[in-house]
């Protein structure tokens, strides 16, 4: 059998799953603890360690490492000449506080494994690659330490100005600019707009598992409207202050939190609402709270439903403030429009999975992803493997090694098509 | 006119109000900032500075300074022999976060001013004092950094064991024991049970001002039941997690906060309720909260009303957890019984104020006070001057210099009676 036959060339490279598993274990050490919990807030010391580890891996793999001004890390594999398509893959290695190991990190490590497999097969077969590749790690996908989320990809796509992004501050008043400098990741690279972008991620919900399937591609992404709202009451002693004179900011917040849940119940399955963060001030057991700041999210694939939920929420804010005799102010609004990811990349994912014997489930992405932030400026796709129990943002987040292997194999297969055939989307 | 006539002896010493005002300004520097805000959390660096300042004042005034194992500071003026009554006065110099300058500090500085006036008149008249005096600064009255409040007086009264108190931890996990050692205020003095205890404090409510009066003494104190309750939900992504599967700890907290306000509304004027502190975990904008810890207070002068409010609250907890599909656990319960302060001290306050031309308003103390914690083991009284607008625990907390002067003058007059006549309550 000829080693360089066409059939052999077209078959995707075999991924070294043992090596992939070892890389996942290595990166999980940075901010990880017993029981699977991972706390690797963006631009923290743990993030710096994981970034250094990734930069070392990329250099050892022969990639040219560049950092841009918002700290996004790029690893360039430019072996196909300056006119060849540039195909990007990767995700993020920051995490939620007390989050899980797979959200984001799996996509970055999968990108490493796919590129390693492709490099190996190119070396073995001696073919000439027809695409360049870029491995990416985006800054602050999570939005846990700094808001908004998807900050690095949002700067790269042009949605946010660099100045806006660098000025965001965490709960302690530290800016993104200061945090980047302190960990040594304030770089100078220019914006990178690839010809295609593929991100492998664990599913952030239970639908694959419920359907008994192991692979999905994201067709449609939900829009999101995120409000930061402050209720302002009046600090007073919780003892002697007459109840009728209290202006309790936390009570107003409680009314609104309850009403925001009602808005979801009225909206049906296509509306998700939440209040994930609440900052109470002064937050002392015997002081009537003078301020309560809520971080509210409304999400829907339907722009009209999202808009009507926002109107309901604004009315609920007013009502909550009046009931608690507090004032309120909207401190910030972030909006992400609903939309669709690239149909041709979707077909490529479907064909690649089918060749490996699996049907592709069509999923909505309700969560944001960096590839969604990049969708306005490039052809982008998110592909998913199941998370056991649909768990995400929790220490018990887990994807079986078999499913992880399958995801990396599909990603590798998709990238291989670009490597062998150049711009397969053209 | 004879300088040592009986009439002259009975007249209370004149307080040096300019000196009193200067002392208030001095102590306000430790943790104070523009606009009247004061943040002097117990056993903090600011508290250490204020304690050092107070110790210096006491030593300069000839008092013997002792510190006990919970950090309570005592200044002994033992000029009447070992068998004479020991009369204690003072308050606390810790504050709420972003609190005011007068809560507590006024009572400590007033004690300094009263003792200075008495020492001066004793020197001028040459009389033999018939009572010893003890100036006190209690540790952690506020309960802002460590719970429960009234911790130092509670140890001294025997309500809490020293071991319990030293083991209390703040939000960062630092124990009272560690904090005392770090600021150098872990002493060795024994418990001090005086024969009488008088505490001057700004009123923690609007009643004096509303009645157009300038002086009150506390007859009755309210009981308090304080719960720390945790709702436990399940951390999950606020995006993809289906609404029907969310177990949102903050939503449960919101339901309970709203219901606790309803309990107050149903209870009438003799029931106060509050949730002043709420700790949300992980408190990230796009994570469904996995835990929410509430610090709840119920207060009433009526034990039956307090007990029925507690039963309603327990039912509300259960209901809130069920509605949000969360669990809950009660992490701690503190109870303070309603009761009465010393009637003879009350009469002495009334007579002293009347001699100075003011009627005494009879007030409930709804807030806790160290003298209330000490009431089971000594004759204790709290006396009040108005706070403008009834404000307390807020940077705009303010008592006019005239009212402050009047309060110190009454305190001085009461102490002077003990000085001249010995145990006037016997």
Interface residues (C-beta under 8 A of the other chain):
Chain A: X96 X97 X98 X99 X142 X143 X144 X147 X149 X203 X204 X205 X206 X222 X224 X226 X234 X235 X236 X237 X238 X239 X240 X241 X242 X243 X245 X246 X248 X250 X251 X253 X254 X255 X257 X258 X261 X264 X265 X269 X271 X272 X273 X274 X275 X276 X277 X278 X279 X280 X281 X282 X283 X284 X285 X286 X287 X288 X289 X290 X295 X297 X299 X365 X366 X367 X368 X390 X391 X392 X393 X394 X395
Chain B: X96 X97 X98 X99 X142 X143 X144 X147 X149 X203 X204 X205 X206 X222 X224 X226 X234 X235 X236 X237 X238 X239 X240 X241 X242 X243 X245 X246 X248 X250 X251 X253 X254 X255 X257 X258 X261 X264 X265 X269 X272 X273 X274 X275 X276 X277 X278 X279 X280 X281 X282 X283 X284 X285 X286 X287 X288 X289 X290 X295 X297 X299 X365 X366 X367 X368 X390 X391 X392 X393 X394 X395
